[in-house]
Amino acid sequence: MFELIRDFPNVFIPIFVAIDVFALLPVFLSLTQGMSSAGLRSVIRQSVFTAFVISISFVTLGEIIFRVIGITVDDFKIAGGILLLIIAILDIVQTDKHEKRKKATSTIGIVPIGVPLIVGPALLTTLLVLLEHYGPVLPLVALVINLIIVWFLFTRASLVVDIIGKNGILAISKLMDILLASIAVMMIRMGVENLIKQFY
């Protein structure tokens, strides 16, 4: 139990950074502008549920694919780290990374809010690596808690954006991107170190 508590921040923070909910808030407000309260609540439920189902499905299939084609954890750490690093760098240099999105429809909670805004390549890659490193319990708990945070902030999106301001949102988002890049470098380093150890 102590080990689970000790390791929890190491699992929770990468997932929180990968989702980058503060960057999603202005986009969420733009996409749901003019919706009724009931419609907004429906979209939030739809998006969070979709994010959970897609994440769990991808992680399950990813583990099966690993076994079938013989990919090791270290292989995925290196490849996933490179992918996360590219995503983080692109997000850092782009000022409108989520601006061009479809307008509201009846399925907006599924696409684009659930996927690819909440569940994008960064989150899926992070989940797979964490699953291999920490087992299924911690990543699952951390994912659920992060999705609860997303749900909470979405229900109060207007208030949060008003308090923090657009510049504050942008600054937090860039900080999340830098942290994501750091996590990516750590993943690459761990993968390379483990591969080197196999030969010595």
N, C-alpha and C positions, 0 to 999 in steps of 0.2 A: 504493500500500500504506500509506504514511504517513497519507493522508487517511482510509482505512478505520479504522486504529487510533485516530486522533484523534477521529473521529466516533462510534466504538463506544459510549462511555459515554452519549452523547446519545440512542442508540437503546435500549441495554440498560436504562437506569434507568426510562424511562417504561413499558416492558413489565413490568419487575419490580414497579413501583408499581401498575400496573393489575391484575396478578394478585393481589397482596397475599396471598402464601402464608401469612404468619404468622396472618392472620385465618382462614384455611382450616383450620389444624391442629386447633383444638378441635372444629370441625364434622366434620372427617374422622374424628377419634377417636370422636366420638359416633355417627356413622353406621356405623362398622365395629366397634363394640364387640361382643365375643363371637365375632368371626370367628377361624378358624384361621389359622396362619401362611401356609399355602398359599393360602387364600381372600383374605387380605390382600394378598399379592403379586399375585394375579390382578387384584384391584380396582385396585391402583396402576398396573399395566401398562395396564389397560383405560382408566383415566381419563386418563393421560398421552397414550396413543395417540389417544384420542377428541379431546382438546384440540388435538393437532397437526393432525389431519385436518380438524376443523371450522374451525380458524383459517386453514389454507391454502385450503380451499374457499371460505370467505367472502371472503378477500382477492382470490382469482381472480375470483369472481363480482362483487365490488364494483367491480373495475377495469373489467369489461365493462359493468356498469350505468352507470358514469361516462360511458363513451364513447357509449352508446346514448341516454341522456337529456340529455346535454350538461352534466353537473355538472362544475364546475372544482374544482381542488385547494383554492382559497381558499374556495369555497362550503362544501366539506366541512370545512375547518379551523374555520370559524366555527360551523357546525351541530354538528360533533363536539365542539368545545370547550364549547359550551353544554350538550350532553348530559353530557359528563364532569363539568362543574362541578355540574350538578344531582345526578348520582350521588354525587360526593364530598361535597356538602353533606348529602344524605340519610344517607350512611354516617356522617358525623361526628355528627349529632344522634341517630342510632339506636344503642342499646347492644346490640341483639340482631339485627344485620342478617342473620345466617345461621342463626338459631336454629330457625326453623320449617321443617324439612325432612322428607322421607319417611324411614322406617326402611329398614334394609338389605334389598336384594333382589339377585337374581342379576345385574341390570344396573345396579347402583348406581354402577359405575365410569363408565358412560356418562351417566346422569342420576341424581342431580343433581351428582355430583362433576366429571365431565368438562365437562358443560354443565348449569347455568349457573355453577357455582362457579369452576372454573378459567377457562373461556372465557365471559365475560359481556360485556355491552355495552361496558364500559370497555376491555377488552382488544381487542375487535374494532375499535372506533373508533380506538384508539391505533395498531393495526397498519396500518389503511388510511391514516392520515395520515402515518405514518413511511414507508410504502411510496412514497407520492407524493413525499415530500421527499428520501429517501435512496436510492431504488431498491430492488430486491428482495433484494440480497445481505445487507446489514447487518441489516435486520429479521428475515430468515429465520434467520441465525446467532444473533441475540440471542434469538429465540423458542425455538430449540432449547436453548440454554444455560439459559434460564429454566425450561424444562420439565424439564431434567435436575436443576436445583435443586429444583423441586417434587417430582420423584421421590425425590431424596435425603432431603429433609425429611419427606416422607410415610413413608418407610421407618423414620424415627427420630422420628416425631411425638410419641410418649409421652415420650421423653427430652428433646426440645426444650421441650415444654410444662412438664415438671417443672423444667427448669433456669431457664427464663425466668419461669414462673409465669403464671397467668391475667391478673393485673394488667399484667404486662410485655407479654404478647401484646396486650392491649387498647391499651396505650400505643403500641406499635409500629404497630398497625393504624390508630389515629387519626393518627399521623404520616404514614403512607402516604396516608391520605385527604387530608391537608393538602397533601402534595406533588402528589397527583393534581389537586386544585383549582388549584394553581399552574401545573401543566402545561396545564390546560384554559384558564386565563386567557392563557397564552402563545400557545396555538393560536389563540384568538380574536383576540388582538392581531396576530399575524402575518397572519392572513387579512384583517383589516380594513386593515392597512397596505398589503398587496399590491393590494387592490381600489382603495384610494385612489390608489396609484401609477399605475393604469391610466388615470386621468382627468387626470393631470398630467404 
